[in-house]
Amino acid sequence: MDLSAREAYGHEVGSASVLVYPEVEIPPEAQTLLDLVHRELGVDLGALRAADRSRSSIRQAVFLFMRDLGLSYPKIGAIMERDHSTVIFGCKRCLAATEARKIYLRLRELQYGVPASYEERAVPTVAVPPDAVSCSA
């Protein structure tokens, strides 16, 4: 079955309209995470999918946790109604941002029952790749 761009995405290709994502099946492990977020943080899937930025730290933590569960960036994007590049950026921001990182570590602790170590709670520093530094003259 071949869908036109209007049927698949809710608009013509190239227009400035908002994408309308088709319904996607949420894997059980991702649904367990979303239930945990709703129960512990009081944020449901609709609020996480909302266009406002008020829940961006929680959303970024969910992106990273779903990635830890083995879901691909496009699959996470489809579940959260975001582009895969937004998911990639959110995962990177979660690793660097203290608020999103704290939420991510708390969710991991609630899910697996293992508290984060002191090193994990510390703000990460940017690692320099070994080949980027040359000691030769």
C-alpha positions as CSV (number, residue, x, y, z in Angstrom):
1,M,0.0,0.0,0.0
2,D,1.6,3.2,-1.2
3,L,0.7,6.3,0.9
4,S,1.0,9.9,-0.4
5,A,2.9,12.4,1.7
6,R,-0.3,14.0,2.7
7,E,-1.7,10.6,4.0
8,A,1.5,9.6,5.7
9,Y,2.5,12.9,7.3
10,G,-0.6,15.1,7.3
11,H,0.7,17.7,4.8
12,E,2.3,18.1,1.5
13,V,6.1,17.6,1.4
14,G,7.8,21.0,1.7
15,S,4.9,22.8,3.4
16,A,5.4,24.5,6.8
17,S,2.6,22.4,8.5
18,V,3.3,20.3,11.6
19,L,3.9,16.6,11.1
20,V,1.1,14.3,12.1
21,Y,2.7,11.0,13.2
22,P,0.9,7.8,12.5
23,E,0.0,5.6,15.5
24,V,3.0,3.5,16.5
25,E,3.0,0.4,18.7
26,I,4.8,1.0,21.9
27,P,7.1,-1.9,23.0
28,P,6.4,-3.3,26.4
29,E,9.7,-2.1,28.0
30,A,9.0,1.5,26.7
31,Q,5.4,1.3,28.1
32,T,6.8,0.2,31.5
33,L,9.0,3.3,31.4
34,L,6.2,5.6,30.4
35,D,4.0,4.1,33.2
36,L,6.9,4.8,35.7
37,V,7.2,8.4,34.5
38,H,3.5,8.9,34.9
39,R,3.4,7.2,38.4
40,E,6.5,8.9,39.8
41,L,6.6,12.2,38.1
42,G,2.9,12.7,37.3
43,V,3.6,13.3,33.6
44,D,1.6,11.2,31.0
45,L,2.5,10.5,27.4
46,G,0.3,13.3,26.1
47,A,2.2,15.9,28.2
48,L,5.6,14.4,27.1
49,R,4.5,14.7,23.5
50,A,3.2,18.3,23.9
51,A,5.0,21.0,21.9
52,D,5.8,23.2,24.9
53,R,9.2,23.1,26.5
54,S,8.1,23.0,30.1
55,R,8.9,19.3,30.3
56,S,12.0,19.2,28.2
57,S,14.2,17.8,31.0
58,I,11.9,14.9,31.6
59,R,11.5,14.3,27.9
60,Q,15.3,14.2,27.4
61,A,15.6,11.8,30.3
62,V,13.0,9.5,28.7
63,F,14.8,9.7,25.3
64,L,18.0,8.5,26.9
65,F,16.3,5.8,29.0
66,M,14.5,4.5,25.9
67,R,17.9,4.5,24.1
68,D,19.3,2.4,27.0
69,L,16.4,0.0,26.4
70,G,17.8,-0.6,22.9
71,L,15.2,1.4,20.9
72,S,16.4,3.1,17.8
73,Y,16.3,6.9,17.4
74,P,13.6,6.8,14.8
75,K,11.5,4.4,16.9
76,I,11.8,6.7,20.0
77,G,11.0,9.7,17.8
78,A,7.8,7.9,16.5
79,I,6.7,7.0,20.1
80,M,7.4,10.6,21.3
81,E,6.2,12.3,18.1
82,R,9.5,13.9,17.5
83,D,12.0,13.7,14.7
84,H,14.9,11.3,15.2
85,S,17.4,14.2,15.2
86,T,15.5,15.8,18.1
87,V,15.9,12.5,20.0
88,I,19.7,12.4,19.3
89,F,20.0,16.0,20.5
90,G,17.9,15.3,23.6
91,C,20.1,12.3,24.5
92,K,23.2,14.4,24.2
93,R,21.6,17.2,26.3
94,C,20.6,14.7,28.9
95,L,24.1,13.5,29.4
96,A,25.4,17.1,29.7
97,A,22.5,18.9,31.6
98,T,22.4,18.4,35.3
99,E,18.6,18.5,35.7
100,A,17.8,16.1,32.9
101,R,20.6,13.8,34.1
102,K,19.3,13.8,37.7
103,I,15.8,12.8,36.4
104,Y,17.4,10.1,34.2
105,L,19.4,8.6,37.1
106,R,16.3,8.7,39.3
107,L,14.2,6.9,36.7
108,R,17.0,4.3,36.4
109,E,17.1,3.9,40.1
110,L,13.3,3.4,40.3
111,Q,13.3,1.0,37.5
112,Y,16.2,-1.2,38.5
113,G,16.5,-0.5,42.2
114,V,20.1,0.3,42.0
115,P,21.2,3.8,43.1
116,A,23.6,5.7,40.9
117,S,27.2,5.9,42.0
118,Y,28.8,9.1,43.0
119,E,30.7,9.2,39.7
120,E,27.5,8.9,37.7
121,R,25.9,11.7,39.7
122,A,28.8,14.1,38.9
123,V,28.5,16.3,36.0
124,P,30.3,14.7,33.1
125,T,33.2,16.5,31.4
126,V,33.8,16.5,27.7
127,A,36.2,13.8,26.8
128,V,38.9,14.6,24.3
129,P,39.5,11.8,21.8
130,P,43.1,10.4,22.1
131,D,43.9,11.2,18.4
132,A,42.9,14.9,18.9
133,V,46.0,15.6,21.1
134,S,49.4,15.3,19.6
135,C,52.5,15.2,21.8
136,S,54.9,15.2,18.9
137,A,56.5,18.5,17.7
